[in-house]
């Protein structure tokens, strides 16, 4: 890689003692959490300048990659219309424009289009603009929606008369962006966030057209480990207030035609009791882990008697099948399951006359039920894709058993043929003997050997499973001879709920060792070698990157860590930082010594040591509400001080964005092009 006459920024050391459990940690870069301090902004800008200088020779390539990725996208794209309450709704994009247009047609797809929101116009003058939580009143006349112009996911709730185009005067700040309408078309319920911790903690009732200062607080979630939200059931009969933590849920219900009534507790919260509810006819269906149903089971109960002693089994618990979700229709139930790591969609008629699965044939793939707002229909909509097959939206007729492919993702540019690519699933053996799946994809013409460049991606937290899906941007790697692989490490729910339990709290080290063992397996099987192996992950996946390079830096030539959660102990000991207290059941509460000692074993920032590290690109956003910008900034500063190599280490801070990156669809592509160019450049210049 070419050298430039610019020195890496050296952050000032200001010693800060952090003491708990008679253990003293010295944090020399604690001061970087002072966003209002000009010295902090100067340091971040210096790092950005250093990144620009060290990657200047790739700028043209980044632009070429961006144009290449953009050329594959159908710019004048449109979602498959869905029908709700006599209207067909679509989201579409126009050529050259960054943001969506939300539109609808009354009763027929041939009707005149009504544009509800032209987000490109709304976003003018903003570096970041996100419209979220769009919700239409039962009479189809009004829209509630949230707007975020910063990127911290603090939305201002607004209302629009869709018939006149007029906006209502009220603007309700600091919400989650969504709202639930009562049947009267004037009452809405919304969730407000704590202004410091950003925890979703209060539900308010608002009357359209009135001053928000008179809104009525109907629920306050006073337990810091819980967040709250509000929605309306698919049946439209009930308004639901939910509260959830990592290990417990609780719901309150109220008839939607009685908005000033009192919400009733469905089932009182209990630690380690999780449940979700769906209304149908005179019953609620309950997806729950009750009675040690680790992989969840389905139960039902009368809407008049909802506490758990009234719940009755519908679908039993199975040790080898994770019950992920259900969708209720008038004549049948749709069940989403996961077995041996793969999605299954099951259809069961209420009269028990049929019980069958949709057929999927590829070795590794991703499938899931789409948004299906219609209740009285014989058609379910689902999505399907794989690492070689672009996304499809498919309508399946339950009566005729026929498929209607409503939309296939178009990969433009004229070069893509899915038959030119191969995907497979391998199984690595972890250090404790557990088999870890690896999904990978590459071009058939790519020669697999120890000289093959391979990018290994991982996440492994919160039970979130990274499925083997398609990416048109990824083709820019595959067409250059790269293999792309996903390590399905513990901490996800790839192989069921126990897969998650074995990768959290005092089992968290499994996540990191699994990823390392997947890397070693790919090297051993000569899919690649350390000179050509790259790794990437974001957020909790960035924590994964930080942990594995402390443990086995020699395995990787380059690493991209996006918005990485790397200062685990300090963050989890500061309950003023957004989202901290709600995370105790994921990582542990370091105020307790056992958890503190265990987290200290892997916290990337606390385990930086004097050793060689791979080439690294670290990215963050100044307004990130999930992982604060100062975590990666401190980490890079410490790595600079400790690392004993001459490999490249650069930090890029987006001074306009938050955790999710840029808001425009093309700006998001530029971020991918930035990351890919870093990896490709490392490969071609060694």
C-alpha positions as CSV (number, residue, x, y, z in Angstrom):
1,X,0.0,0.0,0.0
2,X,1.4,3.4,-0.9
3,X,2.8,5.6,1.9
4,X,1.9,9.2,2.3
5,X,3.8,11.8,4.3
6,X,1.2,12.3,7.0
7,X,1.5,11.1,10.6
8,X,-1.3,9.2,12.3
9,X,-3.1,11.4,14.8
10,X,-1.9,10.8,18.4
11,X,-4.7,11.4,20.9
12,X,-3.7,13.1,24.1
13,X,-3.5,10.9,27.2
14,X,-5.4,12.2,30.1
15,X,-5.4,9.5,32.8
16,X,-8.8,8.6,34.3
17,X,-9.0,6.0,37.0
18,X,-12.1,3.7,36.9
19,X,-12.5,1.6,40.0
20,X,-15.1,-1.0,41.0
21,X,-14.8,-4.4,42.8
22,X,-11.3,-3.2,44.0
23,X,-10.2,-3.3,40.4
24,X,-8.6,-0.2,38.9
25,X,-8.6,0.4,35.2
26,X,-6.8,3.3,33.7
27,X,-8.5,4.9,30.7
28,X,-6.3,7.4,29.0
29,X,-8.9,8.4,26.4
30,X,-12.0,8.7,28.5
31,X,-12.1,12.4,27.6
32,X,-13.1,11.6,24.0
33,X,-16.7,11.2,25.2
34,X,-17.1,15.0,25.5
35,X,-18.8,15.7,22.2
36,X,-19.1,19.4,22.9
37,X,-15.4,19.7,23.5
38,X,-13.8,21.3,20.4
39,X,-10.7,19.1,21.1
40,X,-12.8,16.0,20.5
41,X,-14.1,17.3,17.2
42,X,-10.6,18.3,16.2
43,X,-9.3,14.8,16.9
44,X,-12.1,13.2,14.9
45,X,-11.5,15.5,12.0
46,X,-7.8,14.8,12.2
47,X,-8.5,11.1,12.0
48,X,-10.8,11.7,9.0
49,X,-8.0,13.7,7.3
50,X,-5.6,10.8,8.0
51,X,-8.1,8.4,6.5
52,X,-8.5,10.6,3.4
53,X,-4.7,10.8,3.0
54,X,-4.0,7.1,3.5
55,X,-6.8,6.1,1.1
56,X,-6.4,8.9,-1.4
57,X,-5.1,6.5,-4.0
58,X,-8.3,4.5,-3.8
59,X,-10.7,7.5,-4.3
60,X,-11.2,6.9,-8.0
61,X,-11.6,3.2,-7.3
62,X,-14.2,3.9,-4.7
63,X,-16.1,6.1,-7.1
64,X,-15.9,3.3,-9.7
65,X,-17.2,0.8,-7.2
66,X,-20.0,3.1,-6.3
67,X,-21.0,3.5,-9.9
68,X,-20.7,-0.2,-10.5
69,X,-23.0,-1.0,-7.5
70,X,-25.4,1.7,-8.5
71,X,-25.6,0.4,-12.1
72,X,-27.0,-2.9,-10.8
73,X,-29.9,-1.2,-9.1
74,X,-33.2,-0.5,-10.8
75,X,-33.3,3.2,-10.0
76,X,-37.0,3.6,-10.9
77,X,-38.0,0.8,-8.6
78,X,-41.4,0.1,-7.0
79,X,-42.5,-2.2,-4.2
80,X,-45.2,-4.8,-4.8
81,X,-48.5,-3.2,-3.9
82,X,-50.3,-4.4,-0.8
83,X,-53.9,-3.9,-0.1
84,X,-55.3,-2.6,3.2
85,X,-58.7,-1.2,3.9
86,X,-59.7,-0.6,0.2
87,X,-56.3,1.0,-0.8
88,X,-53.3,-0.4,-2.6
89,X,-50.1,1.0,-1.1
90,X,-46.7,1.2,-2.8
91,X,-43.2,2.6,-2.1
92,X,-41.3,3.7,-5.2
93,X,-38.1,5.4,-6.2
94,X,-37.4,7.6,-9.2
95,X,-34.2,7.6,-11.3
96,X,-31.5,9.6,-9.7
97,X,-33.3,10.3,-6.4
98,X,-32.1,9.2,-3.0
99,X,-35.4,8.9,-1.1
100,X,-38.7,7.0,-1.5
101,X,-42.1,8.2,-2.6
102,X,-45.0,6.8,-0.6
103,X,-48.2,6.4,-2.7
104,X,-51.5,4.7,-2.9
105,X,-54.4,3.9,-5.2
106,X,-58.1,3.5,-4.2
107,X,-59.7,0.1,-4.8
108,X,-57.9,-0.6,-8.0
109,X,-54.3,-0.6,-9.3
110,X,-55.7,1.2,-12.3
111,X,-56.9,4.1,-10.2
112,X,-55.3,7.5,-10.0
113,X,-52.2,7.5,-7.8
114,X,-52.3,9.6,-4.7
115,X,-48.8,10.6,-3.5
116,X,-48.8,10.7,0.3
117,X,-45.2,11.7,0.8
118,X,-42.5,12.7,-1.6
119,X,-39.5,12.3,0.7
120,X,-37.0,13.7,-1.7
121,X,-38.7,17.1,-1.4
122,X,-39.0,16.8,2.4
123,X,-35.3,15.9,2.7
124,X,-34.2,19.1,0.9
125,X,-31.8,21.1,3.1
126,X,-31.1,18.1,5.4
127,X,-27.9,16.1,5.4
128,X,-29.9,13.3,7.0
129,X,-33.6,12.6,6.6
130,X,-35.6,9.6,7.7
131,X,-39.4,9.2,7.5
132,X,-40.6,6.3,9.6
133,X,-43.6,4.7,11.2
134,X,-46.1,5.6,8.5
135,X,-49.6,4.7,9.9
136,X,-52.9,5.4,8.2
137,X,-56.1,6.1,10.2
138,X,-59.0,3.6,9.9
139,X,-61.0,5.9,7.6
140,X,-58.0,6.3,5.3
141,X,-58.0,10.0,5.7
142,X,-55.1,10.8,8.0
143,X,-51.4,9.7,8.3
144,X,-49.2,9.7,11.3
145,X,-45.5,9.5,10.7
146,X,-42.1,10.2,12.3
147,X,-39.2,12.3,11.1
148,X,-35.5,12.1,12.2
149,X,-33.1,14.7,10.7
150,X,-30.1,13.8,12.9
151,X,-29.7,10.1,12.9
152,X,-30.2,9.4,16.6
153,X,-33.5,7.7,16.0
154,X,-35.4,10.4,18.0
155,X,-38.4,11.0,15.8
156,X,-40.7,14.0,15.7
157,X,-44.3,12.7,15.3
158,X,-46.4,14.6,12.8
159,X,-49.8,14.2,11.2
160,X,-51.1,14.9,7.7
161,X,-54.6,15.2,6.2
162,X,-54.2,13.0,3.1
163,X,-57.3,14.5,1.4
164,X,-56.3,18.1,1.6
165,X,-52.5,17.7,1.9
166,X,-52.5,19.9,5.0
167,X,-50.2,19.2,7.9
168,X,-51.6,19.4,11.4
169,X,-49.9,22.0,13.6
170,X,-48.7,19.7,16.4
171,X,-45.2,18.2,16.4
172,X,-44.5,15.7,19.1
173,X,-40.8,15.4,19.8
174,X,-38.6,12.6,21.0
175,X,-40.8,9.6,19.9
176,X,-40.1,6.3,18.3
177,X,-41.8,7.5,15.2
178,X,-44.8,5.1,15.1
179,X,-48.4,5.6,16.3
180,X,-51.4,3.4,16.8
181,X,-54.9,4.7,15.8
182,X,-58.0,4.1,17.7
183,X,-61.2,3.3,15.8
184,X,-62.5,6.9,16.2
185,X,-59.9,8.3,13.6
186,X,-58.8,11.0,16.0
187,X,-57.1,9.3,18.9
188,X,-53.6,8.0,18.5
189,X,-51.2,6.3,21.0
190,X,-47.5,6.9,20.7
191,X,-44.2,6.0,22.5
192,X,-41.9,8.6,24.0
193,X,-38.2,8.1,24.7
194,X,-36.2,9.2,27.7
195,X,-34.2,12.2,26.4
196,X,-30.9,11.0,28.0
197,X,-31.0,7.2,27.8
198,X,-33.2,7.1,24.7
199,X,-35.1,4.2,26.3
200,X,-38.7,3.9,25.0
201,X,-40.5,4.4,28.4
202,X,-43.9,6.2,28.1
203,X,-47.1,5.7,26.1
204,X,-49.2,8.8,25.6
205,X,-52.7,9.3,24.2
206,X,-53.1,12.2,21.8
207,X,-56.2,13.7,20.1
208,X,-55.6,14.9,16.6
209,X,-55.5,18.6,16.2
210,X,-54.8,19.4,19.9
211,X,-51.8,20.7,21.8
212,X,-49.4,17.8,22.7
213,X,-48.9,19.4,26.1
214,X,-52.4,18.1,27.0
215,X,-51.6,14.5,25.9
216,X,-52.5,11.9,28.5
217,X,-49.8,9.5,29.8
218,X,-51.4,6.1,29.8
219,X,-48.4,4.0,30.7
220,X,-45.0,4.5,32.2
221,X,-42.5,1.6,32.0
222,X,-40.6,2.2,35.3
223,X,-38.2,-0.8,35.0
224,X,-35.0,0.3,33.3
225,X,-34.4,-3.1,31.8
226,X,-37.7,-2.9,29.8
227,X,-38.7,-0.8,26.8
228,X,-42.3,-0.2,25.7
229,X,-44.2,0.2,22.5
230,X,-47.8,0.4,21.2
231,X,-49.6,-1.1,18.2
232,X,-52.9,-2.2,16.9
233,X,-53.7,-5.9,16.2
234,X,-54.1,-7.2,12.6
235,X,-57.8,-7.9,13.5
236,X,-58.1,-4.1,14.3
237,X,-60.0,-5.0,17.4
238,X,-57.4,-4.3,20.1
239,X,-54.7,-1.7,20.9
240,X,-51.7,-3.4,22.5
241,X,-49.0,-1.9,24.8
242,X,-46.0,-4.1,25.0
243,X,-43.1,-4.1,27.4
244,X,-40.0,-6.2,26.7
245,X,-36.6,-7.0,28.1
246,X,-34.1,-9.6,26.9
247,X,-35.7,-12.3,29.0
248,X,-39.3,-11.2,29.7
249,X,-42.4,-9.6,28.1
250,X,-45.7,-8.2,29.2
251,X,-48.7,-6.9,27.3
252,X,-51.7,-4.7,28.1
253,X,-54.8,-4.8,25.9
254,X,-57.7,-2.3,25.2
255,X,-60.5,-2.4,22.7
256,X,-59.7,-0.1,19.9
257,X,-63.2,1.4,19.9
258,X,-62.8,2.5,23.6
259,X,-59.6,4.6,23.5
260,X,-60.2,6.3,26.8
261,X,-60.7,3.0,28.6
262,X,-58.1,1.4,30.8
263,X,-55.5,-1.1,29.4
264,X,-55.7,-4.5,31.1
265,X,-52.6,-6.7,31.8
266,X,-52.7,-9.8,29.6
267,X,-50.2,-11.8,31.7
268,X,-48.1,-10.2,34.4
269,X,-44.4,-10.1,33.6
270,X,-42.2,-12.9,35.1
271,X,-38.5,-13.2,34.7
272,X,-37.7,-15.7,31.9
273,X,-41.3,-15.8,30.7
274,X,-41.5,-14.5,27.1
275,X,-44.6,-14.4,25.0
276,X,-46.1,-12.7,22.0
277,X,-49.8,-12.4,21.2
278,X,-52.0,-12.3,18.1
279,X,-55.8,-11.8,18.2
280,X,-58.2,-14.0,16.2
281,X,-62.0,-14.3,16.6
282,X,-62.6,-14.6,20.4
283,X,-59.1,-15.8,21.2
284,X,-55.5,-14.7,21.5
285,X,-52.8,-16.9,20.2
286,X,-49.7,-16.9,22.3
287,X,-46.2,-17.7,21.1
288,X,-44.3,-18.5,24.3
289,X,-41.4,-20.3,26.1
290,X,-43.8,-21.1,29.0
291,X,-43.1,-24.5,30.7
292,X,-39.4,-24.5,29.6
293,X,-40.3,-24.4,26.0
294,X,-36.9,-23.2,25.0
295,X,-37.7,-23.1,21.3
296,X,-41.1,-21.7,21.9
297,X,-44.6,-23.2,21.4
298,X,-47.9,-21.9,20.4
299,X,-50.8,-21.7,22.8
300,X,-54.2,-20.0,22.8
301,X,-56.6,-18.4,25.3
302,X,-59.9,-16.7,25.5
303,X,-59.8,-12.9,25.1
304,X,-61.8,-12.8,28.4
305,X,-59.3,-15.0,30.4
306,X,-55.8,-14.1,29.3
307,X,-53.6,-15.1,32.2
308,X,-51.2,-18.0,31.7
309,X,-53.2,-20.6,33.7
310,X,-55.8,-20.3,30.9
311,X,-53.4,-20.9,28.0
312,X,-53.9,-24.1,26.1
313,X,-51.4,-25.9,23.8
314,X,-51.9,-25.6,20.0
315,X,-48.4,-26.5,18.7
316,X,-46.1,-28.3,21.1
317,X,-42.5,-27.4,21.8
318,X,-39.9,-29.2,19.7
319,X,-36.3,-29.5,20.8
320,X,-35.0,-29.3,17.2
321,X,-37.3,-26.7,15.7
322,X,-37.4,-23.0,16.7
323,X,-40.9,-21.4,16.4
324,X,-40.1,-17.9,15.2
325,X,-43.4,-16.2,14.3
326,X,-47.0,-16.7,13.2
327,X,-49.4,-14.9,10.9
328,X,-53.1,-15.3,11.3
329,X,-55.6,-15.4,8.4
330,X,-59.3,-16.1,8.4
331,X,-59.1,-19.8,7.2
332,X,-55.5,-20.7,8.2
333,X,-52.5,-20.1,10.3
334,X,-49.0,-19.5,8.9
335,X,-46.1,-20.6,11.1
336,X,-42.5,-19.5,10.6
337,X,-40.0,-22.1,11.9
338,X,-36.3,-22.6,11.8
339,X,-34.8,-26.1,11.5
340,X,-31.1,-27.0,11.1
341,X,-30.5,-23.3,10.5
342,X,-33.0,-22.9,7.7
343,X,-36.3,-21.1,7.4
344,X,-39.5,-23.1,7.0
345,X,-43.0,-21.8,6.3
346,X,-45.8,-24.0,7.4
347,X,-49.5,-23.6,6.6
348,X,-52.2,-25.1,8.9
349,X,-55.9,-24.8,8.2
350,X,-58.0,-24.0,11.2
351,X,-60.3,-27.0,10.4
352,X,-57.2,-29.2,10.4
353,X,-57.9,-30.4,6.9
354,X,-54.3,-29.4,5.8
355,X,-50.9,-29.0,7.4
356,X,-48.0,-28.5,4.9
357,X,-44.7,-26.7,4.3
358,X,-43.8,-24.6,1.3
359,X,-41.1,-26.3,-0.7
360,X,-37.6,-24.8,-0.8
361,X,-34.8,-26.6,-2.6
362,X,-31.5,-24.7,-2.3
363,X,-28.8,-25.9,0.2
364,X,-28.8,-22.6,2.0
365,X,-31.3,-19.7,1.6
366,X,-33.5,-17.2,3.4
367,X,-37.3,-17.1,3.4
368,X,-39.8,-15.2,5.4
369,X,-43.5,-14.2,5.5
370,X,-44.0,-10.6,4.1
371,X,-46.4,-8.0,5.4
372,X,-49.9,-9.5,5.0
373,X,-52.4,-6.9,6.3
374,X,-55.4,-8.6,4.7
375,X,-57.2,-11.1,6.9
376,X,-59.8,-12.6,4.7
377,X,-57.7,-13.9,1.8
378,X,-56.5,-17.3,0.5
379,X,-53.1,-15.8,-0.5
380,X,-50.0,-15.4,1.6
381,X,-47.1,-13.2,0.5
382,X,-43.6,-14.3,1.3
383,X,-40.0,-13.4,0.3
384,X,-37.3,-15.8,-0.9
385,X,-33.7,-15.3,-1.8
386,X,-30.3,-17.1,-1.4
387,X,-26.7,-16.2,-1.8
388,X,-27.0,-16.8,-5.6
389,X,-30.7,-16.1,-6.1
390,X,-31.9,-12.4,-6.0
391,X,-34.9,-11.6,-3.8
392,X,-38.4,-12.5,-5.0
393,X,-41.8,-11.5,-3.6
394,X,-44.2,-14.4,-4.1
395,X,-47.9,-14.8,-3.6
396,X,-48.9,-18.3,-2.7
397,X,-52.5,-19.4,-3.2
398,X,-53.3,-21.8,-0.3
399,X,-56.3,-23.2,-2.2
400,X,-54.7,-24.0,-5.6
401,X,-51.1,-24.4,-4.3
402,X,-49.9,-22.1,-7.0
403,X,-47.2,-19.5,-6.8
404,X,-47.3,-16.1,-8.4
405,X,-44.0,-14.3,-8.5
406,X,-45.0,-10.7,-8.0
407,X,-41.5,-9.3,-8.3
408,X,-37.9,-10.5,-8.8
409,X,-35.1,-8.3,-7.8
410,X,-33.5,-7.0,-11.1
411,X,-29.8,-7.0,-11.2
412,X,-29.0,-4.6,-14.0
413,X,-25.8,-4.1,-15.9
414,X,-26.2,-7.1,-18.1
415,X,-23.5,-9.2,-16.5
416,X,-25.3,-11.1,-13.8
417,X,-26.3,-14.7,-14.3
418,X,-27.0,-16.6,-11.1
419,X,-25.8,-19.8,-12.7
420,X,-22.3,-18.4,-12.7
421,X,-22.2,-18.4,-8.9
422,X,-22.1,-21.2,-6.3
423,X,-23.2,-21.2,-2.7
424,X,-22.6,-24.0,-0.2
425,X,-22.8,-24.6,3.5
426,X,-19.8,-26.0,5.4
427,X,-19.5,-27.1,9.1
428,X,-16.5,-26.1,11.1
429,X,-15.7,-27.8,14.5
430,X,-15.3,-25.4,17.4
431,X,-12.8,-25.9,20.2
432,X,-15.5,-27.5,22.4
433,X,-16.5,-29.9,19.6
434,X,-19.6,-28.0,18.5
435,X,-20.3,-27.8,14.8
436,X,-20.6,-24.3,13.4
437,X,-22.2,-23.6,10.0
438,X,-20.6,-21.4,7.4
439,X,-22.6,-20.2,4.4
440,X,-20.5,-19.1,1.5
441,X,-20.7,-17.9,-2.1
442,X,-18.3,-17.4,-4.9
443,X,-18.1,-17.3,-8.7
444,X,-17.8,-20.7,-10.2
445,X,-14.7,-19.5,-12.2
446,X,-12.9,-18.6,-9.0
447,X,-10.1,-21.1,-8.2
448,X,-10.4,-22.1,-4.6
449,X,-7.0,-22.3,-3.0
450,X,-4.9,-20.9,-0.2
451,X,-4.4,-17.8,-2.4
452,X,-8.1,-17.1,-2.7
453,X,-9.2,-13.9,-1.0
454,X,-12.1,-14.5,1.4
455,X,-14.2,-12.1,3.4
456,X,-15.7,-13.7,6.6
457,X,-18.7,-11.9,8.1
458,X,-20.1,-12.3,11.6
459,X,-22.5,-10.9,14.2
460,X,-23.6,-13.3,16.9
461,X,-25.6,-11.4,19.5
462,X,-29.2,-10.7,20.7
463,X,-30.4,-13.9,19.0
464,X,-30.2,-12.1,15.7
465,X,-29.6,-14.6,12.9
466,X,-27.8,-13.5,9.7
467,X,-29.5,-15.6,7.0
468,X,-27.8,-16.6,3.7
469,X,-29.3,-13.9,1.5
470,X,-28.5,-12.2,-1.7
471,X,-26.7,-8.9,-2.2
472,X,-26.1,-7.2,-5.5
473,X,-23.4,-5.0,-4.0
474,X,-21.5,-8.2,-2.9
475,X,-21.1,-9.1,-6.6
476,X,-18.3,-6.4,-6.7
477,X,-16.3,-8.7,-4.4
478,X,-17.3,-12.0,-6.0
479,X,-16.6,-10.8,-9.6
480,X,-13.1,-9.9,-8.4
481,X,-12.4,-13.4,-7.2
482,X,-13.4,-13.1,-3.6
483,X,-15.3,-15.7,-1.6
484,X,-17.9,-14.2,0.8
485,X,-18.7,-16.3,3.9
486,X,-21.0,-15.9,6.9
487,X,-20.0,-17.6,10.2
488,X,-23.3,-18.6,11.9
489,X,-21.7,-18.4,15.4
490,X,-23.4,-18.9,18.7
491,X,-25.2,-15.9,20.0
492,X,-27.6,-16.0,17.1
493,X,-30.6,-18.4,16.9
494,X,-29.4,-20.2,13.8
495,X,-29.7,-23.6,15.5
496,X,-32.5,-22.6,17.9
497,X,-32.8,-20.7,21.2
498,X,-30.0,-22.7,22.9
499,X,-27.7,-21.5,20.2
500,X,-28.4,-18.0,21.5
501,X,-28.2,-18.9,25.2
502,X,-24.8,-20.5,24.6
503,X,-23.4,-17.2,23.1
504,X,-24.5,-14.6,25.7
505,X,-23.7,-13.6,29.3
506,X,-21.2,-16.0,30.8
507,X,-21.1,-18.0,27.5
508,X,-20.1,-15.0,25.4
509,X,-16.6,-16.2,24.7
510,X,-18.2,-19.0,22.5
511,X,-19.2,-16.3,20.0
512,X,-15.6,-15.2,19.5
513,X,-14.0,-18.7,19.6
514,X,-16.6,-19.9,17.0
515,X,-15.6,-17.2,14.6
516,X,-11.9,-17.9,15.1
517,X,-12.5,-21.6,14.6
518,X,-14.5,-20.9,11.4
519,X,-11.5,-18.8,10.2
520,X,-9.0,-21.6,11.0
521,X,-11.3,-24.2,9.3
522,X,-11.4,-22.1,6.1
523,X,-7.6,-21.8,6.2
524,X,-7.2,-25.5,6.9
525,X,-9.5,-26.5,4.1
526,X,-7.5,-24.2,1.7
527,X,-10.4,-21.9,0.9
528,X,-7.9,-19.1,1.8
529,X,-4.9,-18.3,4.0
530,X,-4.1,-15.6,6.6
531,X,-2.5,-13.4,3.8
532,X,-5.8,-13.4,2.0
533,X,-8.4,-13.7,4.8
534,X,-10.5,-10.6,5.8
535,X,-13.2,-10.1,8.4
536,X,-16.0,-7.7,8.9
537,X,-18.8,-7.0,11.4
538,X,-20.8,-4.1,12.7
539,X,-22.2,-3.0,16.0
540,X,-22.2,-6.1,18.2
541,X,-20.4,-7.7,15.2
542,X,-17.8,-4.9,15.7
543,X,-17.4,-6.2,19.2
544,X,-16.8,-9.6,17.6
545,X,-14.1,-8.1,15.4
546,X,-12.4,-6.4,18.3
547,X,-12.4,-9.6,20.4
548,X,-11.0,-11.9,17.7
549,X,-8.1,-9.6,16.7
550,X,-7.0,-9.5,20.3
551,X,-7.1,-13.3,20.5
552,X,-5.8,-14.3,17.0
553,X,-4.7,-11.2,15.0
554,X,-2.4,-13.4,12.9
555,X,-5.4,-15.0,11.1
556,X,-6.4,-11.9,9.2
557,X,-4.8,-9.6,6.7
558,X,-7.5,-6.9,7.1
559,X,-10.6,-6.2,9.2
560,X,-13.5,-3.7,8.8
561,X,-15.2,-2.9,12.1
562,X,-18.4,-0.8,11.6
563,X,-19.8,1.2,14.6
564,X,-18.1,-1.3,16.9
565,X,-19.3,-1.9,20.5
566,X,-15.8,-2.3,21.9
567,X,-15.7,-0.5,25.3
568,X,-17.9,-3.0,26.9
569,X,-17.1,-2.5,30.6
570,X,-17.1,1.3,30.7
571,X,-20.3,1.5,28.7
572,X,-22.2,-1.1,30.7
573,X,-21.2,0.6,33.9
574,X,-22.6,3.9,32.8
575,X,-26.4,3.8,33.0
576,X,-26.7,7.3,31.6
577,X,-25.6,6.0,28.2
578,X,-28.5,5.1,25.9
579,X,-29.7,1.6,26.0
580,X,-27.3,0.4,28.7
581,X,-29.6,-1.0,31.4
582,X,-31.7,-2.9,28.9
583,X,-28.6,-4.8,27.9
584,X,-27.8,-6.4,31.2
585,X,-29.5,-9.6,30.2
586,X,-27.4,-9.8,27.1
587,X,-23.9,-9.0,28.3
588,X,-24.3,-9.1,32.1
589,X,-24.4,-6.4,34.7
590,X,-20.8,-5.4,35.5
591,X,-21.9,-4.0,38.9
592,X,-21.9,-7.6,39.9
593,X,-18.4,-9.0,40.2
594,X,-18.8,-12.3,38.4
595,X,-20.1,-10.5,35.3
596,X,-17.5,-7.8,35.6
597,X,-14.7,-10.3,35.7
598,X,-16.0,-12.2,32.7
599,X,-16.7,-9.2,30.6
600,X,-13.2,-8.0,31.3
601,X,-11.9,-11.2,29.8
602,X,-13.1,-10.1,26.3
603,X,-13.9,-6.4,26.2
604,X,-11.8,-5.3,23.2
605,X,-10.8,-1.9,24.5
606,X,-9.6,-3.4,27.8
607,X,-7.6,-6.2,26.1
608,X,-5.6,-4.2,23.5
609,X,-2.1,-5.5,23.9
610,X,1.4,-5.0,22.5
611,X,1.3,-7.2,19.5
612,X,0.8,-7.0,15.7
613,X,-2.7,-6.3,14.5
614,X,-4.2,-6.7,11.0
615,X,-4.8,-3.7,8.7
616,X,-8.0,-2.1,10.0
617,X,-10.7,0.3,8.9
618,X,-13.0,1.4,11.8
619,X,-16.1,3.5,11.1
620,X,-18.6,5.3,13.3
621,X,-21.2,8.1,13.2
622,X,-21.0,11.2,15.4
623,X,-24.7,11.0,16.2
624,X,-24.9,7.2,16.9
625,X,-27.4,6.4,19.6
626,X,-26.7,2.7,19.7
627,X,-22.9,2.6,20.0
628,X,-21.6,6.1,20.9
629,X,-18.9,7.4,18.6
630,X,-16.3,7.6,21.4
631,X,-16.1,3.8,21.7
632,X,-14.4,3.3,18.3
633,X,-12.5,6.6,18.7
634,X,-11.0,5.5,22.0
635,X,-10.3,2.0,20.7
636,X,-8.4,3.4,17.7
637,X,-6.4,5.8,19.9
638,X,-5.4,2.9,22.2
639,X,-4.6,0.6,19.2
640,X,-2.3,3.2,17.8
641,X,-0.4,3.4,21.1
642,X,-0.1,-0.4,21.5
643,X,0.2,-2.1,18.2
644,X,3.7,-3.2,17.1
645,X,3.2,-3.4,13.4
646,X,3.3,-1.0,10.4
647,X,-0.1,-2.1,9.2
648,X,-2.7,0.5,8.3
649,X,-5.2,1.6,11.0
650,X,-7.7,4.3,10.0
651,X,-10.8,5.7,11.6
652,X,-13.6,7.3,9.6
653,X,-16.3,9.2,11.5
654,X,-19.4,10.3,9.6
655,X,-20.0,13.7,11.1
656,X,-23.6,13.8,9.9
657,X,-25.0,10.3,10.6
658,X,-25.9,7.8,13.3
659,X,-25.8,4.0,13.8
660,X,-27.5,3.1,10.5
661,X,-25.2,5.3,8.4
662,X,-26.4,7.6,5.6
663,X,-30.1,8.0,5.0
664,X,-30.1,8.2,1.2
665,X,-30.0,4.9,-0.8
666,X,-27.0,6.1,-2.9
667,X,-25.1,7.5,0.0
668,X,-25.4,4.1,1.7
669,X,-23.8,2.5,-1.4
670,X,-20.9,4.9,-1.0
671,X,-20.3,3.5,2.5
672,X,-20.2,-0.1,1.1
673,X,-17.8,1.0,-1.7
674,X,-15.6,2.6,1.0
675,X,-15.4,-0.7,2.9
676,X,-14.9,-2.9,-0.1
677,X,-12.2,-0.7,-1.6
678,X,-10.3,-0.9,1.6
679,X,-10.3,-4.7,1.5
680,X,-9.7,-5.0,-2.3
681,X,-6.9,-2.6,-2.2
682,X,-5.2,-4.6,0.6
683,X,-5.5,-7.7,-1.6
684,X,-4.2,-6.3,-4.8
685,X,-1.3,-4.3,-3.2
686,X,0.4,-7.0,-1.1
